[in-house]
Amino acid sequence: MSGALRHDLLRHRLGVTGLALVALLIAFCVLGPIIHPTDQVHTNVELTNLAPSAGHPLGTDADGYDVLGRLMVGGRATLEIALAVAALATLLGALWGAVAGLAGGALDALMMRIVDTFLALPAVFVLIYLATIVQPTVPLLIGVIALFSWLGPARLIRGETLSLRTREYVEAARAMGAGRWRTIVRHVLPNTLGVLVVNATFQVADAIILLATLAFLGFGLAPPAATWGGMLYQGTSYLLDGYWWEVYPAGVLLMVTVIAFNLVGGALRDVLDGDAAAGGRGGRVRRARTAAGPPAPAPSAASPARSATSR
């Protein structure tokens, strides 16, 4: 990241807020189990559904697990899956879209019809059907969520490639004999990096929402593994009994995490587009100055005298 880009991003108040929240969430999930160690493997029927106390700041759940410790473990699994989905979907979508946009013609039409076909499939219903066939695991969840997440980046990068392929440096590289893959790797993808980074942050938020939806519908990791969506799914059975600590903390963390990544993505988009008005007026002032040209020189004190002499 260049110094100017970093400076503009740090001036974006919402972006800085999102980055701070993401950093706190990562520290909570990674360092939290070290500071607050709990047993998240063996159940304990003597500790089921205990209210928050000094020993258990957020109480315990129906299996006797400490809720605070489970939030840390579940958050780590949620973030790992979401980040892996975002990376896989962005990589696959970028390659697919770049090949389609650079090739054009019949190959482009065929590849984009495949994308349209996947977009027409109801993702949640397909994933629920898979839940009845196989036992969910971390690699399986990453694969099936990425299967429906790469379509957006593919269409986005195809549009960018259609614009880039007419640039002089791309045409020069192809005229000098550069192959399709070399052109994509050396000239197309590096010039779409900003778009990819912004889209990847939104992909993380979308993956968290979809993972929570699947876990809430029963397509989640088997115990003793946990995700925030799975905690919501289990806690709703006891919400009417007054065990609020089994539902609300996981729901709040899900909401905060999604908002944080959306804030980061929005800030990156604003900065890369040169629109930093949401986080400060610096970008808007710079563009206004550029559009208006250099400031006019101040009139000198001798100007009125010269005018009077000329008259």
ZINORDA-V367340 format. One record per run of one state. SS is the DSSP state (2 for helix, 1 for strand, 0 for the rest). FROM is the first residue (numbers start at 1). TO is the last residue. If there is no record, write none. Layout:
# ZINORDA-V367340
ss = <SS & SS>
from = <FROM & FROM>
to = <TO & TO>
This chain:
# ZINORDA-V367340
ss = <0 & 2 & 0 & 2 & 0 & 2 & 0 & 2 & 0 & 1 & 0 & 1 & 2 & 0 & 2 & 0 & 2 & 0 & 2 & 0 & 2 & 0 & 2 & 0 & 2 & 0 & 2 & 0 & 2 & 0 & 2 & 0 & 2 & 0 & 2 & 0>
from = <1 & 3 & 12 & 13 & 31 & 32 & 36 & 45 & 48 & 60 & 61 & 66 & 67 & 104 & 105 & 121 & 123 & 132 & 138 & 148 & 150 & 165 & 168 & 176 & 180 & 217 & 228 & 242 & 244 & 247 & 248 & 273 & 282 & 293 & 303 & 311>
to = <2 & 11 & 12 & 30 & 31 & 35 & 44 & 47 & 59 & 60 & 65 & 66 & 103 & 104 & 120 & 122 & 131 & 137 & 147 & 149 & 164 & 167 & 175 & 179 & 216 & 227 & 241 & 243 & 246 & 247 & 272 & 281 & 292 & 302 & 310 & 311>
